[in-house]
Amino acid sequence: MDNNELKEKLVEKSIEAFILGLEIYNKPTIKYRIEGFSFFICNAWELMLKATLLKRNESIYFSDKPDRTLSLENVVRKIYTDKNTRIRLNLEKIIELRNISTHYITEDYEIKYAPLFQACVLNFVNEIQRFHDVDITEHIAQNFLTISARYEPLSNEEIRLKYSPEIAEKLIKQANEIDVLSNTYNSDKFAINIKQNLYITKKKSEADFVVGIDSGADAKVTMVKDLKDPSDTHKYSYNNVITAIQERLKKQNIRLNYKSGFNQYVLNLVIDFYDIKHNVKYAYEHIIGNQRSYTYSQQFIDFIVTEIKKDPQNYVESLRKNIKKR
């Protein structure tokens, strides 16, 4: 089989994997549809991108193992060389989900992953058209390209009651990472929100359905105030703090006078100088057995960006000098 024949075969199989992924996800009777979808959508991307490499007369095999084809991660890096490309970032999160889905239960957080899936579906449609001149709507109806998500997300407290502390915190951290990265990247190439918003209106003619407000009736709704959960207020992991600040500085065209930009070294200086880990407004300590970890708040991100903006040229050096004086 020559390269052209192989390329056409890969594209054909890619389309089949893509459609199978959609059919699995949109079939309500399948329980583990997240895992199934993530597997087949990754397979579809891998086949399509390998066909793209062949079209460019590039090898799809490892140079030191000519009988083994490149992994999806390798192919993604070859096609999307800029690590900040939103399509690449989206794919990397879904690859991560595919890799962990055999170890962690994910169906309870379907509502969190659905925006990533929807963006991934439309990215695939656009890219197979761009690279191979394939119109997916000739193979599957347009309306099937919109995925249907279940709207029954568990609260963090319900997750903690249902699973062991280790698995619960893993699920919560994954969901929080998707939340903060979606907000940070703010791109429909990374995530497309699929949600319903409820608004209270007194004009019955404008309403899709009618509710009453009554604390004593089962068929009514009631206004509630919930307690702040640190997993909701402190969503940023250490690495996500770095990503969020890098993106904010880039968008505001603020250049930090440090050769590597805002990285782990600078963040450690900030945490050390301001004693951030002892400031509950900015940091929260998670303790599970003998393991301790920290997550950080949106206020912490805002605080750092505000401080840098005051004097970006001398910010890092100022932190260094003041720490040495202690």
Secondary structure, 3 states (H helix, E strand, C coil): CCHHHHHHHHHHHHHHHHHHHHHHHCCCCCCCHHHHHHHHHHHHHHHHHHHHHHHCCCCCEECCEEEEECCHHHHHHHHCCCCCCHHHHHHHHHHHHHHHCCCCCCHHHHHHHHHHHHHHHHHHHHHHHHHHCCCHHHCCCHHHHCCCCCCCCCCHHHHHHHCCHHHHHHHHHHHHHHHHHHHHHCCCCCCCCCCCCCCCCCCHHHCCCCCCECCCCCCCECCCCCCCCHHHHCCECHHHHHHHHHHHHHHCCCCCCCCCCCCHHHHHHHHHHCCHHHCCCCEEEEEECCEEEEEECHHHHHHHHHHHHHCCCCHHHHHHHHHHHC
